[in-house]
Amino acid sequence: MPETPDTDGFPASEAPLDAREFDQLFFSLKSASSLALGVSGGADSLCLLHALADWRGRNGWGGALYVLTVDHGLRPESAAEAEMVASHCRSLDIEHETLLWTGGKPVSNIQSEARKARYRLFREAMELRGTRTLVLAHHLDDQAETFLDRLTRGSGVTGLGAMSACQDHGPEGLQIFRPFLSLPKARLVATLRSAGIAWVEDPSNSNPAYKRVRLRQMADHLASEGLDRERIARTAQNMRRADEALESWVSSVEVSAVEAHAAGPLQLALTDYVPLPEEIRLRLLSRLTARVSNRAVGPRLEKLEGADCRLCKGKPVRLTLNGAVLDLAKKRLSIWREAGRALAPPVPLVQGAPQTWDGRYSCAACGETPGPDLYFGALADAPGPAVPIHWPDGWPKAAFRTAPAVWNSRELLQVPELYVADGWAGRFRFRPLK
């Protein structure tokens, strides 16, 4: 990449980027100890690859940098394109790995499924290397397409926030950094051209059979009416700001009004729930059900609205939502993990090795060797206790069916802050994972 490309004759939106601009775009990456780059071979991701390689050398960044290319196996050319990226990486002395999407491919909704597979493969590769941050080359044109796509789906404030430049909990839980999000693709293309670097064009990018291509064409028409990509991006930014404010309000309610039992269930007074604005109630309900059920996302909006409507009537009711049970009784709402096929089976517990169960808890056996037949799982799967459990006042007994418990072949040994067998105090250390 030339450090000071000649921009004479270029409109500002099509001028090549120079070293100073790249230094500003990548500034927040300086503290990272390792970075993974998603590179496909298109103009935007190749620009990212060469720009970061140049930035690394110019600034003396000593972290680990490697490139991941996903070969979806959907086109005959994909393997050669992955090898082309590998060749670029060899010339730049950057490690490269091609990730293969194997197995049967969907016959419909192909691009969406391919995107999910891509992030899953990224996560798996990054976990093996201990890397958390994934750098992607999404740009301003992508942002406009994402906003319009979500608008056509009737998305709310969160969805219309589109993509953020730094996303702490992106797809598959990855931390994603998008340094080019404010830049039009034309500037990335111009930067490659000025450096004499060739790239590949995916033919699907011009195929109107795909929705994102039609949305790109729509964006061109909207720009002619004054709604250009920069204004769409500003609208998305405004939506993200509103979303952050709403989430902050929900967090405040969660801290002040929600009581959490160490064995898993949650509870709040109906008087703390009903007066909240509907949007805050829906977000709170989504967050709490995901919290107890270990779901990555909340339920669909229509299901949330239906549950909220029934709860706001104030009458006793028990219903399920998003892998959780909602129980309204005596003006208190209790929420706990639903038992069923999705609940993880018990796992063996061995001395000194923390064991994770159901994605919600870990447990470690400590102190003296506890014996070979320990199990960690749901209280409902455990043998009976030696003495009756004293159930806490105000909590439904059913709320503890899926509580984490440890037992042996003879008896229940411990449930956090609910039960401990005689002689077993301090022998197990439970830790909630959410």
QUIDA-V838479 format. One line per field, one symbol per residue. ss: DSSP state (2 for helix, 1 for strand, 0 for the rest). A space follows every 10 residues. Layout:
# QUIDA-V838479
ss=???
This chain:
# QUIDA-V838479
ss=0000000000 0222000022 2222202220 0001111100 0022222222 2222222220 0001111111 1000000222 2222222222 2200111111 0000000002 2222222222 2222222220 0011100002 2222222222 2200002222 0000011000 2220111000 0000222222 2222200000 0022220000 2222222222 2222000022 2222222222 2222222222 2222222011 0000011112 2220000222 2222222222 2220000000 2222222222 2200001111 1001111110 0111111000 0000001100 1000111000 1111100000 0000111122 2000000000 0000002222 0001111000 0111100011 0000000111 1100
